[in-house]
Amino acid sequence: MHLTDPHAAAFEANRSLLTGVAYRMLGSVSDAEDMVQEAWLRWTRSDPAAVETPRSWLVTVVSRLCLDRLKSARVQREHYYGTWLPEPFLEQKTTSPTVQVDESVSIALLLVLEKLSPVERAGFLLHEVFGHTFEEIAEILDKPAANCRKLVSRARQRVRAEKPRFATTNSEHEELLTRFLEACRLGEMEPLMALLEESASLYSDGGGKAQAVPTVLSGREKVARFFVNIARTPGAATAKSTMRFTTFNGAPGAIISVEGRAVTALSLEIHDGKIAAIFAHRNPDKLRSLNS
């Protein structure tokens, strides 16, 4: 790709946006990259003179590609082994400790979006996250603007009902994550219980390829007991394992590696200073991007 070519430069200027749209639509980094690559191929075959706004043209193409992919993805996820979680998504941007976490790409939100129909998901994201008008969404979805307004409203109500908003800064999020990991290391019930909401849940995705809890574990005591048992398991911590903090899916998270290979990506959902959910990505297929 030669960026001296205005056609290629226009695509590169929008690549980050297109990847963000595709990932939020699909919850898969590899699938999102495929959609962006396909959009590039279609862009190279297009007539630049006939495209008034490259950004709108490219977002439309990627959105429609994602809608088609979602239909098959939903069938695959129905047969997924154990609990399905979206892939960890690393965005190339600097985060400030005082800035609120990016809820638009949070694991918790993506799990709620899985319950929407493909067009509801697309409409919600395009309007609520990327700021498209209903008229623009109507062109992308090939539906009347009035219909798009209704489906976005319906999606918004469902998202708000299942994923209430809680403002948390990156520093607050990282502090609670650090305290949680230290409590896990010590393997004591009371410190762990004090950090968790009464209805706290653990989501662990191994995909049948790594050890994980096959169903969602719910309840503060059950979740705390689970981590205490891990801490007390002989050989749980070895010299070959390391942990580093990074940011993925819009918030601080921890990557646990063994001999240099990521084996767990851990992140939290926080409600009013307490841990509402713990997300443990264990499927090695979903951790590849964390090894680069």
ChimeraX commands (.cxc) that place a marker at each C-alpha (Angstrom):
marker #1 position 0.00,0.00,0.00 radius 0.5
marker #1 position 1.60,3.27,-1.13 radius 0.5
marker #1 position 0.45,6.19,1.02 radius 0.5
marker #1 position 1.59,8.64,-1.66 radius 0.5
marker #1 position -1.47,7.42,-3.55 radius 0.5
marker #1 position -4.40,9.62,-2.39 radius 0.5
marker #1 position -6.72,6.61,-2.71 radius 0.5
marker #1 position -4.57,4.57,-0.29 radius 0.5
marker #1 position -4.03,7.55,2.01 radius 0.5
marker #1 position -7.79,8.07,2.33 radius 0.5
marker #1 position -8.21,4.46,3.41 radius 0.5
marker #1 position -5.36,4.61,5.94 radius 0.5
marker #1 position -6.81,7.78,7.43 radius 0.5
marker #1 position -9.94,5.78,8.28 radius 0.5
marker #1 position -8.40,2.40,9.15 radius 0.5
marker #1 position -8.58,2.90,12.93 radius 0.5
marker #1 position -12.22,3.94,12.72 radius 0.5
marker #1 position -13.10,0.97,10.51 radius 0.5
marker #1 position -11.37,-1.46,12.87 radius 0.5
marker #1 position -13.25,0.05,15.81 radius 0.5
marker #1 position -16.60,-0.30,14.03 radius 0.5
marker #1 position -15.89,-3.87,12.94 radius 0.5
marker #1 position -14.64,-5.01,16.35 radius 0.5
marker #1 position -17.61,-3.56,18.21 radius 0.5
marker #1 position -19.92,-5.23,15.71 radius 0.5
marker #1 position -18.26,-8.66,15.87 radius 0.5
marker #1 position -16.36,-8.91,19.17 radius 0.5
marker #1 position -13.52,-10.59,17.30 radius 0.5
marker #1 position -10.19,-8.99,16.43 radius 0.5
marker #1 position -9.41,-11.46,13.66 radius 0.5
marker #1 position -12.86,-11.10,12.09 radius 0.5
marker #1 position -12.63,-7.31,12.35 radius 0.5
marker #1 position -9.29,-7.37,10.54 radius 0.5
marker #1 position -10.82,-9.56,7.83 radius 0.5
marker #1 position -13.65,-7.09,7.34 radius 0.5
marker #1 position -11.25,-4.14,7.08 radius 0.5
marker #1 position -9.10,-6.04,4.59 radius 0.5
marker #1 position -12.15,-6.85,2.46 radius 0.5
marker #1 position -13.17,-3.18,2.60 radius 0.5
marker #1 position -9.68,-2.26,1.34 radius 0.5
marker #1 position -10.02,-4.65,-1.60 radius 0.5
marker #1 position -13.37,-3.13,-2.52 radius 0.5
marker #1 position -11.91,0.35,-2.09 radius 0.5
marker #1 position -9.13,-0.42,-4.58 radius 0.5
marker #1 position -11.76,-1.44,-7.14 radius 0.5
marker #1 position -13.87,1.67,-6.61 radius 0.5
marker #1 position -13.80,4.88,-8.64 radius 0.5
marker #1 position -12.47,7.68,-6.37 radius 0.5
marker #1 position -14.24,10.31,-8.45 radius 0.5
marker #1 position -17.57,8.64,-7.73 radius 0.5
marker #1 position -17.07,8.62,-3.95 radius 0.5
marker #1 position -18.10,11.92,-2.39 radius 0.5
marker #1 position -17.07,11.07,1.20 radius 0.5
marker #1 position -14.55,8.22,1.62 radius 0.5
marker #1 position -15.29,7.91,5.35 radius 0.5
marker #1 position -19.01,7.34,4.82 radius 0.5
marker #1 position -18.40,4.97,1.91 radius 0.5
marker #1 position -15.95,2.86,3.92 radius 0.5
marker #1 position -18.07,2.75,7.09 radius 0.5
marker #1 position -21.03,1.64,4.98 radius 0.5
marker #1 position -19.03,-1.17,3.37 radius 0.5
marker #1 position -17.58,-2.40,6.68 radius 0.5
marker #1 position -20.97,-2.24,8.44 radius 0.5
marker #1 position -22.66,-4.28,5.73 radius 0.5
marker #1 position -19.84,-6.83,5.70 radius 0.5
marker #1 position -20.15,-7.15,9.49 radius 0.5
marker #1 position -23.91,-7.65,9.29 radius 0.5
marker #1 position -23.36,-10.59,6.94 radius 0.5
marker #1 position -20.63,-12.03,9.18 radius 0.5
marker #1 position -22.79,-11.65,12.30 radius 0.5
marker #1 position -25.37,-14.07,10.93 radius 0.5
marker #1 position -22.88,-16.91,10.79 radius 0.5
marker #1 position -21.08,-15.83,13.97 radius 0.5
marker #1 position -24.30,-16.09,16.00 radius 0.5
marker #1 position -24.75,-19.70,14.88 radius 0.5
marker #1 position -21.13,-20.53,15.79 radius 0.5
marker #1 position -21.50,-18.98,19.25 radius 0.5
marker #1 position -24.59,-21.07,19.94 radius 0.5
marker #1 position -22.30,-24.13,19.68 radius 0.5
marker #1 position -19.33,-22.58,21.49 radius 0.5
marker #1 position -17.91,-24.69,24.31 radius 0.5
marker #1 position -18.48,-23.02,27.67 radius 0.5
marker #1 position -18.78,-19.28,28.21 radius 0.5
marker #1 position -18.09,-17.05,25.20 radius 0.5
marker #1 position -16.27,-13.75,25.68 radius 0.5
marker #1 position -15.23,-11.19,23.05 radius 0.5
marker #1 position -11.54,-11.17,22.17 radius 0.5
marker #1 position -9.40,-8.70,24.13 radius 0.5
marker #1 position -9.04,-5.58,21.97 radius 0.5
marker #1 position -5.90,-3.46,22.22 radius 0.5
marker #1 position -6.38,0.03,20.84 radius 0.5
marker #1 position -3.33,2.07,19.89 radius 0.5
marker #1 position -4.09,5.16,21.93 radius 0.5
marker #1 position -2.81,6.79,25.09 radius 0.5
marker #1 position -5.08,6.69,28.14 radius 0.5
marker #1 position -4.92,9.22,30.97 radius 0.5
marker #1 position -5.41,8.08,34.59 radius 0.5
marker #1 position -8.07,10.75,35.10 radius 0.5
marker #1 position -10.05,9.85,31.96 radius 0.5
marker #1 position -13.09,7.60,32.33 radius 0.5
marker #1 position -12.84,4.08,30.97 radius 0.5
marker #1 position -14.22,3.62,27.45 radius 0.5
marker #1 position -17.56,1.89,28.03 radius 0.5
marker #1 position -18.22,1.72,24.27 radius 0.5
marker #1 position -15.76,-1.14,23.91 radius 0.5
marker #1 position -16.14,-2.78,27.34 radius 0.5
marker #1 position -16.56,-6.53,27.62 radius 0.5
marker #1 position -19.75,-5.98,29.60 radius 0.5
marker #1 position -21.33,-3.87,26.85 radius 0.5
marker #1 position -20.28,-6.27,24.10 radius 0.5
marker #1 position -21.97,-9.12,25.98 radius 0.5
marker #1 position -25.20,-7.10,26.10 radius 0.5
marker #1 position -24.89,-6.30,22.38 radius 0.5
marker #1 position -24.76,-10.05,21.70 radius 0.5
marker #1 position -28.42,-10.17,22.73 radius 0.5
marker #1 position -29.49,-7.66,20.07 radius 0.5
marker #1 position -30.35,-8.50,16.50 radius 0.5
marker #1 position -27.58,-7.69,13.98 radius 0.5
marker #1 position -29.39,-4.58,12.66 radius 0.5
marker #1 position -30.15,-3.36,16.21 radius 0.5
marker #1 position -26.50,-3.79,17.12 radius 0.5
marker #1 position -25.33,-1.95,14.01 radius 0.5
marker #1 position -27.83,0.87,14.46 radius 0.5
marker #1 position -27.01,1.30,18.15 radius 0.5
marker #1 position -23.26,1.43,17.56 radius 0.5
marker #1 position -23.43,3.72,14.55 radius 0.5
marker #1 position -25.67,6.20,16.37 radius 0.5
marker #1 position -24.67,5.98,20.03 radius 0.5
marker #1 position -20.93,5.37,19.63 radius 0.5
marker #1 position -19.95,6.79,16.24 radius 0.5
marker #1 position -22.46,9.63,16.04 radius 0.5
marker #1 position -24.16,8.85,12.73 radius 0.5
marker #1 position -27.52,10.45,12.01 radius 0.5
marker #1 position -30.58,8.31,11.42 radius 0.5
marker #1 position -30.51,9.36,7.78 radius 0.5
marker #1 position -26.92,8.10,7.45 radius 0.5
marker #1 position -27.81,4.87,9.25 radius 0.5
marker #1 position -30.78,4.43,6.91 radius 0.5
marker #1 position -28.39,4.45,3.94 radius 0.5
marker #1 position -26.05,1.97,5.57 radius 0.5
marker #1 position -28.78,-0.45,6.66 radius 0.5
marker #1 position -30.94,0.18,3.59 radius 0.5
marker #1 position -33.98,0.89,5.76 radius 0.5
marker #1 position -36.23,3.95,6.19 radius 0.5
marker #1 position -34.87,6.52,8.66 radius 0.5
marker #1 position -38.02,6.20,10.79 radius 0.5
marker #1 position -37.40,2.46,11.15 radius 0.5
marker #1 position -33.78,3.09,12.10 radius 0.5
marker #1 position -34.87,5.58,14.76 radius 0.5
marker #1 position -37.19,2.95,16.27 radius 0.5
marker #1 position -34.66,0.12,16.22 radius 0.5
marker #1 position -31.97,2.32,17.78 radius 0.5
marker #1 position -34.40,3.45,20.49 radius 0.5
marker #1 position -35.34,-0.16,21.19 radius 0.5
marker #1 position -31.68,-1.19,21.35 radius 0.5
marker #1 position -30.79,1.76,23.61 radius 0.5
marker #1 position -33.54,0.86,26.09 radius 0.5
marker #1 position -32.39,-2.74,26.24 radius 0.5
marker #1 position -28.75,-1.80,26.69 radius 0.5
marker #1 position -29.56,0.67,29.48 radius 0.5
marker #1 position -31.74,-1.92,31.24 radius 0.5
marker #1 position -29.01,-4.57,31.18 radius 0.5
marker #1 position -25.88,-2.41,31.38 radius 0.5
marker #1 position -26.37,0.60,33.69 radius 0.5
marker #1 position -23.66,3.25,33.34 radius 0.5
marker #1 position -21.13,3.78,36.13 radius 0.5
marker #1 position -18.44,6.42,35.75 radius 0.5
marker #1 position -14.99,5.05,36.61 radius 0.5
marker #1 position -11.62,6.61,35.83 radius 0.5
marker #1 position -8.66,4.57,34.64 radius 0.5
marker #1 position -6.79,5.18,37.91 radius 0.5
marker #1 position -9.77,4.02,40.02 radius 0.5
marker #1 position -10.15,0.96,37.81 radius 0.5
marker #1 position -6.45,0.09,38.02 radius 0.5
marker #1 position -6.38,0.57,41.80 radius 0.5
marker #1 position -9.28,-1.86,42.31 radius 0.5
marker #1 position -7.71,-4.35,39.89 radius 0.5
marker #1 position -4.43,-4.18,41.83 radius 0.5
marker #1 position -6.21,-4.73,45.14 radius 0.5
marker #1 position -8.15,-7.64,43.67 radius 0.5
marker #1 position -5.02,-9.35,42.35 radius 0.5
marker #1 position -3.24,-8.89,45.67 radius 0.5
marker #1 position -6.23,-10.38,47.54 radius 0.5
marker #1 position -6.19,-13.32,45.12 radius 0.5
marker #1 position -2.46,-13.82,45.73 radius 0.5
marker #1 position -2.97,-13.87,49.50 radius 0.5
marker #1 position -5.85,-16.33,49.14 radius 0.5
marker #1 position -7.94,-14.92,51.98 radius 0.5
marker #1 position -11.73,-14.77,51.83 radius 0.5
marker #1 position -12.48,-11.55,53.71 radius 0.5
marker #1 position -10.31,-9.18,51.60 radius 0.5
marker #1 position -11.78,-10.67,48.45 radius 0.5
marker #1 position -15.36,-10.51,49.70 radius 0.5
marker #1 position -14.90,-6.84,50.59 radius 0.5
marker #1 position -14.06,-5.99,46.96 radius 0.5
marker #1 position -16.98,-7.81,45.34 radius 0.5
marker #1 position -20.60,-6.85,44.82 radius 0.5
marker #1 position -23.15,-9.19,46.37 radius 0.5
marker #1 position -24.13,-10.43,42.89 radius 0.5
marker #1 position -20.59,-10.46,41.44 radius 0.5
marker #1 position -19.99,-12.89,38.56 radius 0.5
marker #1 position -17.01,-14.66,37.01 radius 0.5
marker #1 position -16.93,-15.21,33.23 radius 0.5
marker #1 position -14.18,-17.60,32.15 radius 0.5
marker #1 position -13.66,-18.39,28.46 radius 0.5
marker #1 position -11.47,-21.37,27.63 radius 0.5
marker #1 position -13.26,-22.43,24.45 radius 0.5
marker #1 position -12.52,-26.07,25.23 radius 0.5
marker #1 position -8.81,-25.36,24.64 radius 0.5
marker #1 position -7.78,-24.17,28.12 radius 0.5
marker #1 position -8.99,-24.87,31.63 radius 0.5
marker #1 position -11.89,-22.59,32.54 radius 0.5
marker #1 position -15.16,-22.53,34.46 radius 0.5
marker #1 position -17.70,-23.86,31.92 radius 0.5
marker #1 position -20.58,-21.67,33.11 radius 0.5
marker #1 position -20.87,-18.21,34.62 radius 0.5
marker #1 position -20.14,-18.34,38.34 radius 0.5
marker #1 position -22.45,-15.97,40.25 radius 0.5
marker #1 position -22.50,-14.73,43.84 radius 0.5
marker #1 position -19.83,-12.97,45.91 radius 0.5
marker #1 position -19.00,-15.91,48.14 radius 0.5
marker #1 position -18.76,-18.43,45.27 radius 0.5
marker #1 position -16.50,-16.15,43.25 radius 0.5
marker #1 position -14.26,-15.37,46.23 radius 0.5
marker #1 position -14.06,-19.06,47.15 radius 0.5
marker #1 position -13.03,-19.92,43.59 radius 0.5
marker #1 position -10.02,-17.56,43.69 radius 0.5
marker #1 position -9.06,-18.63,47.20 radius 0.5
marker #1 position -8.97,-22.26,46.06 radius 0.5
marker #1 position -6.76,-21.32,43.12 radius 0.5
marker #1 position -4.34,-19.47,45.39 radius 0.5
marker #1 position -4.12,-22.48,47.69 radius 0.5
marker #1 position -3.51,-24.95,44.86 radius 0.5
marker #1 position 0.08,-26.27,44.97 radius 0.5
marker #1 position 2.13,-24.81,42.13 radius 0.5
marker #1 position -0.42,-22.10,41.33 radius 0.5
marker #1 position 2.34,-19.48,41.17 radius 0.5
marker #1 position 5.60,-20.44,39.48 radius 0.5
marker #1 position 8.79,-18.64,38.56 radius 0.5
marker #1 position 7.84,-19.13,34.91 radius 0.5
marker #1 position 4.69,-17.01,35.22 radius 0.5
marker #1 position 4.67,-13.22,34.91 radius 0.5
marker #1 position 2.00,-10.56,35.01 radius 0.5
marker #1 position 1.84,-7.15,33.39 radius 0.5
marker #1 position -0.74,-4.40,33.36 radius 0.5
marker #1 position -2.02,-2.99,30.11 radius 0.5
marker #1 position -5.19,-1.47,28.68 radius 0.5
marker #1 position -7.65,-3.46,26.61 radius 0.5
marker #1 position -11.33,-3.01,25.87 radius 0.5
marker #1 position -11.12,0.54,27.12 radius 0.5
marker #1 position -9.95,-0.18,30.67 radius 0.5
marker #1 position -6.93,-1.40,32.66 radius 0.5
marker #1 position -6.42,-5.15,32.61 radius 0.5
marker #1 position -3.80,-7.74,33.52 radius 0.5
marker #1 position -2.05,-10.21,31.22 radius 0.5
marker #1 position -0.68,-13.35,32.85 radius 0.5
marker #1 position 1.98,-15.16,30.82 radius 0.5
marker #1 position 3.86,-18.43,31.21 radius 0.5
marker #1 position 7.26,-18.65,29.53 radius 0.5
marker #1 position 6.43,-15.52,27.56 radius 0.5
marker #1 position 3.06,-16.69,26.22 radius 0.5
marker #1 position -0.18,-15.07,27.39 radius 0.5
marker #1 position -2.40,-17.62,29.14 radius 0.5
marker #1 position -4.96,-15.31,30.78 radius 0.5
marker #1 position -6.25,-11.81,30.13 radius 0.5
marker #1 position -8.08,-10.54,33.20 radius 0.5
marker #1 position -10.36,-7.52,33.38 radius 0.5
marker #1 position -13.13,-6.17,35.58 radius 0.5
marker #1 position -16.49,-4.47,35.41 radius 0.5
marker #1 position -16.86,-1.99,38.26 radius 0.5
marker #1 position -20.10,-0.63,39.73 radius 0.5
marker #1 position -19.85,2.17,42.27 radius 0.5
marker #1 position -16.47,1.14,43.66 radius 0.5
marker #1 position -17.18,-2.60,43.76 radius 0.5
marker #1 position -16.33,-5.43,41.35 radius 0.5
marker #1 position -19.50,-6.49,39.54 radius 0.5
marker #1 position -17.90,-8.91,37.09 radius 0.5
marker #1 position -14.55,-10.56,36.42 radius 0.5
marker #1 position -13.67,-11.57,32.87 radius 0.5
marker #1 position -10.97,-14.20,32.40 radius 0.5
marker #1 position -9.97,-14.85,28.79 radius 0.5
marker #1 position -8.25,-18.24,28.60 radius 0.5
marker #1 position -8.88,-19.44,25.04 radius 0.5
marker #1 position -5.42,-19.33,23.39 radius 0.5
marker #1 position -6.98,-18.45,20.03 radius 0.5
marker #1 position -8.22,-15.17,21.54 radius 0.5
marker #1 position -4.90,-14.30,23.19 radius 0.5
marker #1 position -2.68,-14.30,20.11 radius 0.5
marker #1 position -2.73,-10.54,19.66 radius 0.5
marker #1 position -1.45,-10.14,23.23 radius 0.5
marker #1 position 1.76,-12.03,22.45 radius 0.5
marker #1 position 2.98,-9.58,19.81 radius 0.5
marker link #1:1,2 radius 0.2
marker link #1:2,3 radius 0.2
marker link #1:3,4 radius 0.2
marker link #1:4,5 radius 0.2
marker link #1:5,6 radius 0.2
marker link #1:6,7 radius 0.2
marker link #1:7,8 radius 0.2
marker link #1:8,9 radius 0.2
marker link #1:9,10 radius 0.2
marker link #1:10,11 radius 0.2
marker link #1:11,12 radius 0.2
marker link #1:12,13 radius 0.2
marker link #1:13,14 radius 0.2
marker link #1:14,15 radius 0.2
marker link #1:15,16 radius 0.2
marker link #1:16,17 radius 0.2
marker link #1:17,18 radius 0.2
marker link #1:18,19 radius 0.2
marker link #1:19,20 radius 0.2
marker link #1:20,21 radius 0.2
marker link #1:21,22 radius 0.2
marker link #1:22,23 radius 0.2
marker link #1:23,24 radius 0.2
marker link #1:24,25 radius 0.2
marker link #1:25,26 radius 0.2
marker link #1:26,27 radius 0.2
marker link #1:27,28 radius 0.2
marker link #1:28,29 radius 0.2
marker link #1:29,30 radius 0.2
marker link #1:30,31 radius 0.2
marker link #1:31,32 radius 0.2
marker link #1:32,33 radius 0.2
marker link #1:33,34 radius 0.2
marker link #1:34,35 radius 0.2
marker link #1:35,36 radius 0.2
marker link #1:36,37 radius 0.2
marker link #1:37,38 radius 0.2
marker link #1:38,39 radius 0.2
marker link #1:39,40 radius 0.2
marker link #1:40,41 radius 0.2
marker link #1:41,42 radius 0.2
marker link #1:42,43 radius 0.2
marker link #1:43,44 radius 0.2
marker link #1:44,45 radius 0.2
marker link #1:45,46 radius 0.2
marker link #1:46,47 radius 0.2
marker link #1:47,48 radius 0.2
marker link #1:48,49 radius 0.2
marker link #1:49,50 radius 0.2
marker link #1:50,51 radius 0.2
marker link #1:51,52 radius 0.2
marker link #1:52,53 radius 0.2
marker link #1:53,54 radius 0.2
marker link #1:54,55 radius 0.2
marker link #1:55,56 radius 0.2
marker link #1:56,57 radius 0.2
marker link #1:57,58 radius 0.2
marker link #1:58,59 radius 0.2
marker link #1:59,60 radius 0.2
marker link #1:60,61 radius 0.2
marker link #1:61,62 radius 0.2
marker link #1:62,63 radius 0.2
marker link #1:63,64 radius 0.2
marker link #1:64,65 radius 0.2
marker link #1:65,66 radius 0.2
marker link #1:66,67 radius 0.2
marker link #1:67,68 radius 0.2
marker link #1:68,69 radius 0.2
marker link #1:69,70 radius 0.2
marker link #1:70,71 radius 0.2
marker link #1:71,72 radius 0.2
marker link #1:72,73 radius 0.2
marker link #1:73,74 radius 0.2
marker link #1:74,75 radius 0.2
marker link #1:75,76 radius 0.2
marker link #1:76,77 radius 0.2
marker link #1:77,78 radius 0.2
marker link #1:78,79 radius 0.2
marker link #1:79,80 radius 0.2
marker link #1:80,81 radius 0.2
marker link #1:81,82 radius 0.2
marker link #1:82,83 radius 0.2
marker link #1:83,84 radius 0.2
marker link #1:84,85 radius 0.2
marker link #1:85,86 radius 0.2
marker link #1:86,87 radius 0.2
marker link #1:87,88 radius 0.2
marker link #1:88,89 radius 0.2
marker link #1:89,90 radius 0.2
marker link #1:90,91 radius 0.2
marker link #1:91,92 radius 0.2
marker link #1:92,93 radius 0.2
marker link #1:93,94 radius 0.2
marker link #1:94,95 radius 0.2
marker link #1:95,96 radius 0.2
marker link #1:96,97 radius 0.2
marker link #1:97,98 radius 0.2
marker link #1:98,99 radius 0.2
marker link #1:99,100 radius 0.2
marker link #1:100,101 radius 0.2
marker link #1:101,102 radius 0.2
marker link #1:102,103 radius 0.2
marker link #1:103,104 radius 0.2
marker link #1:104,105 radius 0.2
marker link #1:105,106 radius 0.2
marker link #1:106,107 radius 0.2
marker link #1:107,108 radius 0.2
marker link #1:108,109 radius 0.2
marker link #1:109,110 radius 0.2
marker link #1:110,111 radius 0.2
marker link #1:111,112 radius 0.2
marker link #1:112,113 radius 0.2
marker link #1:113,114 radius 0.2
marker link #1:114,115 radius 0.2
marker link #1:115,116 radius 0.2
marker link #1:116,117 radius 0.2
marker link #1:117,118 radius 0.2
marker link #1:118,119 radius 0.2
marker link #1:119,120 radius 0.2
marker link #1:120,121 radius 0.2
marker link #1:121,122 radius 0.2
marker link #1:122,123 radius 0.2
marker link #1:123,124 radius 0.2
marker link #1:124,125 radius 0.2
marker link #1:125,126 radius 0.2
marker link #1:126,127 radius 0.2
marker link #1:127,128 radius 0.2
marker link #1:128,129 radius 0.2
marker link #1:129,130 radius 0.2
marker link #1:130,131 radius 0.2
marker link #1:131,132 radius 0.2
marker link #1:132,133 radius 0.2
marker link #1:133,134 radius 0.2
marker link #1:134,135 radius 0.2
marker link #1:135,136 radius 0.2
marker link #1:136,137 radius 0.2
marker link #1:137,138 radius 0.2
marker link #1:138,139 radius 0.2
marker link #1:139,140 radius 0.2
marker link #1:140,141 radius 0.2
marker link #1:141,142 radius 0.2
marker link #1:142,143 radius 0.2
marker link #1:143,144 radius 0.2
marker link #1:144,145 radius 0.2
marker link #1:145,146 radius 0.2
marker link #1:146,147 radius 0.2
marker link #1:147,148 radius 0.2
marker link #1:148,149 radius 0.2
marker link #1:149,150 radius 0.2
marker link #1:150,151 radius 0.2
marker link #1:151,152 radius 0.2
marker link #1:152,153 radius 0.2
marker link #1:153,154 radius 0.2
marker link #1:154,155 radius 0.2
marker link #1:155,156 radius 0.2
marker link #1:156,157 radius 0.2
marker link #1:157,158 radius 0.2
marker link #1:158,159 radius 0.2
marker link #1:159,160 radius 0.2
marker link #1:160,161 radius 0.2
marker link #1:161,162 radius 0.2
marker link #1:162,163 radius 0.2
marker link #1:163,164 radius 0.2
marker link #1:164,165 radius 0.2
marker link #1:165,166 radius 0.2
marker link #1:166,167 radius 0.2
marker link #1:167,168 radius 0.2
marker link #1:168,169 radius 0.2
marker link #1:169,170 radius 0.2
marker link #1:170,171 radius 0.2
marker link #1:171,172 radius 0.2
marker link #1:172,173 radius 0.2
marker link #1:173,174 radius 0.2
marker link #1:174,175 radius 0.2
marker link #1:175,176 radius 0.2
marker link #1:176,177 radius 0.2
marker link #1:177,178 radius 0.2
marker link #1:178,179 radius 0.2
marker link #1:179,180 radius 0.2
marker link #1:180,181 radius 0.2
marker link #1:181,182 radius 0.2
marker link #1:182,183 radius 0.2
marker link #1:183,184 radius 0.2
marker link #1:184,185 radius 0.2
marker link #1:185,186 radius 0.2
marker link #1:186,187 radius 0.2
marker link #1:187,188 radius 0.2
marker link #1:188,189 radius 0.2
marker link #1:189,190 radius 0.2
marker link #1:190,191 radius 0.2
marker link #1:191,192 radius 0.2
marker link #1:192,193 radius 0.2
marker link #1:193,194 radius 0.2
marker link #1:194,195 radius 0.2
marker link #1:195,196 radius 0.2
marker link #1:196,197 radius 0.2
marker link #1:197,198 radius 0.2
marker link #1:198,199 radius 0.2
marker link #1:199,200 radius 0.2
marker link #1:200,201 radius 0.2
marker link #1:201,202 radius 0.2
marker link #1:202,203 radius 0.2
marker link #1:203,204 radius 0.2
marker link #1:204,205 radius 0.2
marker link #1:205,206 radius 0.2
marker link #1:206,207 radius 0.2
marker link #1:207,208 radius 0.2
marker link #1:208,209 radius 0.2
marker link #1:209,210 radius 0.2
marker link #1:210,211 radius 0.2
marker link #1:211,212 radius 0.2
marker link #1:212,213 radius 0.2
marker link #1:213,214 radius 0.2
marker link #1:214,215 radius 0.2
marker link #1:215,216 radius 0.2
marker link #1:216,217 radius 0.2
marker link #1:217,218 radius 0.2
marker link #1:218,219 radius 0.2
marker link #1:219,220 radius 0.2
marker link #1:220,221 radius 0.2
marker link #1:221,222 radius 0.2
marker link #1:222,223 radius 0.2
marker link #1:223,224 radius 0.2
marker link #1:224,225 radius 0.2
marker link #1:225,226 radius 0.2
marker link #1:226,227 radius 0.2
marker link #1:227,228 radius 0.2
marker link #1:228,229 radius 0.2
marker link #1:229,230 radius 0.2
marker link #1:230,231 radius 0.2
marker link #1:231,232 radius 0.2
marker link #1:232,233 radius 0.2
marker link #1:233,234 radius 0.2
marker link #1:234,235 radius 0.2
marker link #1:235,236 radius 0.2
marker link #1:236,237 radius 0.2
marker link #1:237,238 radius 0.2
marker link #1:238,239 radius 0.2
marker link #1:239,240 radius 0.2
marker link #1:240,241 radius 0.2
marker link #1:241,242 radius 0.2
marker link #1:242,243 radius 0.2
marker link #1:243,244 radius 0.2
marker link #1:244,245 radius 0.2
marker link #1:245,246 radius 0.2
marker link #1:246,247 radius 0.2
marker link #1:247,248 radius 0.2
marker link #1:248,249 radius 0.2
marker link #1:249,250 radius 0.2
marker link #1:250,251 radius 0.2
marker link #1:251,252 radius 0.2
marker link #1:252,253 radius 0.2
marker link #1:253,254 radius 0.2
marker link #1:254,255 radius 0.2
marker link #1:255,256 radius 0.2
marker link #1:256,257 radius 0.2
marker link #1:257,258 radius 0.2
marker link #1:258,259 radius 0.2
marker link #1:259,260 radius 0.2
marker link #1:260,261 radius 0.2
marker link #1:261,262 radius 0.2
marker link #1:262,263 radius 0.2
marker link #1:263,264 radius 0.2
marker link #1:264,265 radius 0.2
marker link #1:265,266 radius 0.2
marker link #1:266,267 radius 0.2
marker link #1:267,268 radius 0.2
marker link #1:268,269 radius 0.2
marker link #1:269,270 radius 0.2
marker link #1:270,271 radius 0.2
marker link #1:271,272 radius 0.2
marker link #1:272,273 radius 0.2
marker link #1:273,274 radius 0.2
marker link #1:274,275 radius 0.2
marker link #1:275,276 radius 0.2
marker link #1:276,277 radius 0.2
marker link #1:277,278 radius 0.2
marker link #1:278,279 radius 0.2
marker link #1:279,280 radius 0.2
marker link #1:280,281 radius 0.2
marker link #1:281,282 radius 0.2
marker link #1:282,283 radius 0.2
marker link #1:283,284 radius 0.2
marker link #1:284,285 radius 0.2
marker link #1:285,286 radius 0.2
marker link #1:286,287 radius 0.2
marker link #1:287,288 radius 0.2
marker link #1:288,289 radius 0.2
marker link #1:289,290 radius 0.2
marker link #1:290,291 radius 0.2
marker link #1:291,292 radius 0.2
view
